[in-house]
Amino acid sequence: MKLTVVGCSPAWPNPGGAQSGYLVEGTVVEGPGRLLLDCGPGVLARLRAREPWPLVDAIALTHFHLDHWGDLVPWVFGASFGAGREAKTPELWVPPGGAETLSFYGSKFGYGERYREAFDLHEYEEGVPFRTAGFDVTPVRLLHYRELTFGLRVTDGQATIAYSGDTAPTPSLTELARGADLFLCEATLAASEPPEERGHLSADEAVAAFEAAGAKRLVVIHRPDELPLNGGVERAYDGLELDL
């Protein structure tokens, strides 16, 4: 598998950065597969810099905070009226209730029900693996304030990527990353949040989850540029490519 960091900014963009979007590519039984994990603001433009319209087989969302799904809105318009009109319709995998959420925002953002033509929509279930773009994906429920949020564990049968999305410390995060070849883990905070308001990780908490999970490689994501990392902790950047 190959992982490309399309964008890895937190809820506010790093200078010149795109927000959450991680492209997983691999050659699997069905042939080449391309799966995009999340699609935050700036991701579509970055993908279009590679090709006239993103030729992805599937998109999977972790949750509906804007920095993780916002570029689905221009994606719908491009698929309806622009360069994506003749492109293959990708599958779109969303958390439970996601179809209703997309309809609600469609009434506010002006795309109406066009998302049903732009994407082949599916709602995944907590803990139930699904197959898309030639990969097996397992959604693991995590803790992110009051938002229904999942981490995604992606495998081609030989290598495994664990993607945290957004989360506070939780035993489920360790299970998500258990033995993974690559753990993409958020570390948004300079210090831990108070117990009554938990939704993100500090760098120390991300490292602790990585060590508890026994994953092979940690790459920190969703980190503000203004927050340094201790030496030895690998940090993602837009355009980073990793082969597994």
Secondary structure, DSSP 8 states (H G I E B T S, - for coil): -EEEEEE---SS--TT---SEEEEEEEETTEEEEEEE---TTHHHHHHTTSSS---SEEE-S--SHHHHTTHHHHHHHHHHSTTTTS---EEEE-TTHHHHHHHHHHHHS-TTTHHHHSEEEE--TT--EEETTEEEEEEE--BTTB--EEEEEE-SS-EEEE--S--S-HHHHHHTTT-SEEEEE--BSS---TTS----BHHHHHHHHHHHT-S-EEEES--TTS---TT--B--TT-EEE-
